[in-house]
Amino acid sequence: MRIGVLADRAGVSAKTIRFYEEAGLLPQPPRTSARYRDYPEEAASRLSFIRDAQSAGLTLAEIRGVLAIRDSGQAPCRHVTGLIDEHLARIEQRLAELEQARRALHGLRRRAQATDPADCVSEDVCSILAGPSTRTAAGDPQPEGADHSTSGGRTAAHNG
């Protein structure tokens, strides 16, 4: 099958197919006497696998490794399971980092809502983002010079 037909079947561009060949993900197909690529039927399923693996977050290098195992006649299941575990661990770590950043941003938002711009000192670029010298009982950061006795965490200037 020619590259255009394969591209249509697989839902990718001919350029992508050529890229996958160069990257070692798709074997170089035999050529016709006119030098056109002549792909076997299984090339479409291999392209589908590559797309599915990319959707799962695998890199092209990881996909190449899985395909190499399969091409050697072995089942890549254990290898794929290891890759999945690695990706899940990275995602779990990233989610923890994002949750920490989220908590920090919520604290900064509370600090911003309790900050009166008139209290900003010239030494600070921004007292909301500057490291606090004190903390409230709840552990929320408070900017230096902030009024810690505001009701509801807001100054009169912000209680609109």
C-alpha positions as CSV (number, residue, x, y, z in Angstrom):
1,M,0.0,0.0,0.0
2,R,1.3,3.4,-0.9
3,I,2.1,6.1,1.8
4,G,-1.0,8.2,1.0
5,V,-3.4,5.2,1.5
6,L,-1.6,4.2,4.7
7,A,-1.8,7.8,5.9
8,D,-5.5,7.9,5.3
9,R,-6.1,4.5,7.1
10,A,-4.0,5.4,10.1
11,G,-5.2,9.0,10.4
12,V,-1.8,10.5,10.2
13,S,0.1,12.5,7.5
14,A,2.5,11.1,5.1
15,K,5.1,13.4,6.7
16,T,4.5,11.7,10.0
17,I,4.9,8.3,8.5
18,R,8.3,9.3,7.0
19,F,9.3,10.8,10.3
20,Y,8.4,7.6,12.1
21,E,10.5,5.7,9.6
22,E,13.5,8.0,10.2
23,A,13.0,7.7,14.0
24,G,13.1,3.9,13.8
25,L,9.5,3.4,14.8
26,L,8.3,2.1,11.5
27,P,10.5,-0.2,9.4
28,Q,11.5,1.0,6.0
29,P,9.1,-0.6,3.6
30,P,10.1,-2.3,0.4
31,R,9.9,-0.1,-2.7
32,T,8.1,-0.7,-5.9
33,S,10.0,-0.8,-9.2
34,A,9.1,2.9,-9.5
35,R,10.7,3.5,-6.1
36,Y,7.4,4.2,-4.3
37,R,7.1,2.9,-0.7
38,D,5.0,-0.2,-0.5
39,Y,3.8,-0.7,3.0
40,P,2.4,-4.0,4.3
41,E,-1.0,-4.1,5.9
42,E,0.3,-4.4,9.4
43,A,1.9,-0.9,9.1
44,A,-1.5,0.6,9.8
45,S,-1.9,-1.2,13.1
46,R,1.7,-0.3,14.1
47,L,0.9,3.3,13.5
48,S,-2.3,3.0,15.6
49,F,-0.2,1.5,18.4
50,I,2.3,4.4,18.1
51,R,-0.5,6.9,18.4
52,D,-2.1,5.1,21.3
53,A,1.2,4.9,23.1
54,Q,1.8,8.6,22.6
55,S,-1.6,9.3,24.0
56,A,-0.7,7.3,27.1
57,G,2.3,9.6,27.6
58,L,5.1,7.4,26.3
59,T,8.0,9.1,24.5
60,L,9.1,8.1,21.1
61,A,12.2,6.5,22.6
62,E,10.0,4.5,25.0
63,I,7.8,3.4,22.1
64,R,10.8,2.4,20.1
65,G,11.9,0.2,23.0
66,V,8.5,-1.5,23.2
67,L,8.4,-2.1,19.5
68,A,12.0,-3.5,19.5
69,I,10.9,-6.0,22.2
70,R,7.9,-7.0,20.1
71,D,10.0,-7.1,16.9
72,S,12.4,-9.5,18.6
73,G,9.5,-11.9,19.1
74,Q,8.9,-11.3,22.8
75,A,5.9,-9.9,24.6
76,P,6.6,-6.4,25.9
77,C,4.1,-6.6,28.7
78,R,6.5,-6.4,31.6
79,H,8.4,-3.6,30.0
80,V,5.2,-1.7,29.3
81,T,4.1,-2.2,32.9
82,G,7.4,-0.8,34.2
83,L,7.0,2.2,31.9
84,I,3.4,2.8,33.1
85,D,4.6,2.6,36.7
86,E,7.4,5.2,36.0
87,H,4.9,7.5,34.3
88,L,2.4,7.2,37.1
89,A,5.1,7.9,39.7
90,R,6.2,11.0,37.8
91,I,2.6,12.2,37.5
92,E,1.9,11.6,41.2
93,Q,5.0,13.6,42.0
94,R,3.9,16.4,39.7
95,L,0.4,16.4,41.2
96,A,1.9,16.7,44.7
97,E,4.0,19.6,43.5
98,L,1.0,21.3,41.9
99,E,-1.0,20.8,45.1
100,Q,1.8,22.5,47.1
101,A,1.9,25.3,44.6
102,R,-1.9,25.6,44.8
103,R,-1.8,25.9,48.6
104,A,1.0,28.6,48.3
105,L,-1.1,30.5,45.8
106,H,-4.1,30.4,48.0
107,G,-2.0,31.8,50.9
108,L,-0.7,34.5,48.6
109,R,-4.3,35.3,47.6
110,R,-5.3,35.7,51.2
111,R,-2.2,37.9,51.8
112,A,-3.1,40.0,48.8
113,Q,-6.7,40.4,50.0
114,A,-5.4,41.5,53.4
115,T,-2.8,43.9,52.1
116,D,-3.3,47.6,51.9
117,P,-1.3,49.1,49.0
118,A,-0.6,52.1,51.2
119,D,1.4,49.8,53.5
120,C,3.9,48.8,50.8
121,V,7.4,50.0,51.6
122,S,9.8,51.2,48.9
123,E,12.3,48.4,49.8
124,D,9.9,45.7,48.7
125,V,9.1,45.1,45.0
126,C,5.8,43.7,46.2
127,S,5.0,42.9,49.8
128,I,2.5,40.3,48.7
129,L,5.3,38.1,47.2
130,A,8.1,39.2,49.6
131,G,9.0,36.6,52.2
132,P,7.0,37.3,55.4
133,S,8.7,38.1,58.6
134,T,5.8,36.8,60.7
135,R,3.1,34.1,60.3
136,T,-0.4,33.9,61.7
137,A,-1.5,31.3,64.1
138,A,-3.0,29.3,61.1
139,G,0.4,29.4,59.5
140,D,-0.7,31.7,56.7
141,P,2.1,34.1,55.6
142,Q,1.5,37.7,56.4
143,P,3.5,40.6,54.8
144,E,5.6,42.7,57.1
145,G,3.6,45.7,58.3
146,A,0.3,44.0,57.4
147,D,-2.6,44.6,59.8
148,H,-3.0,41.2,61.6
149,S,-6.2,42.3,63.3
150,T,-8.5,42.6,60.3
151,S,-11.8,40.9,60.4
152,G,-12.3,38.1,57.9
153,G,-8.8,38.5,56.6
154,R,-9.7,41.7,54.7
155,T,-8.8,45.3,55.4
156,A,-11.4,48.0,55.4
157,A,-10.0,49.1,52.0
158,H,-10.8,45.7,50.6
159,N,-14.2,45.1,52.2
160,G,-16.2,46.6,49.3
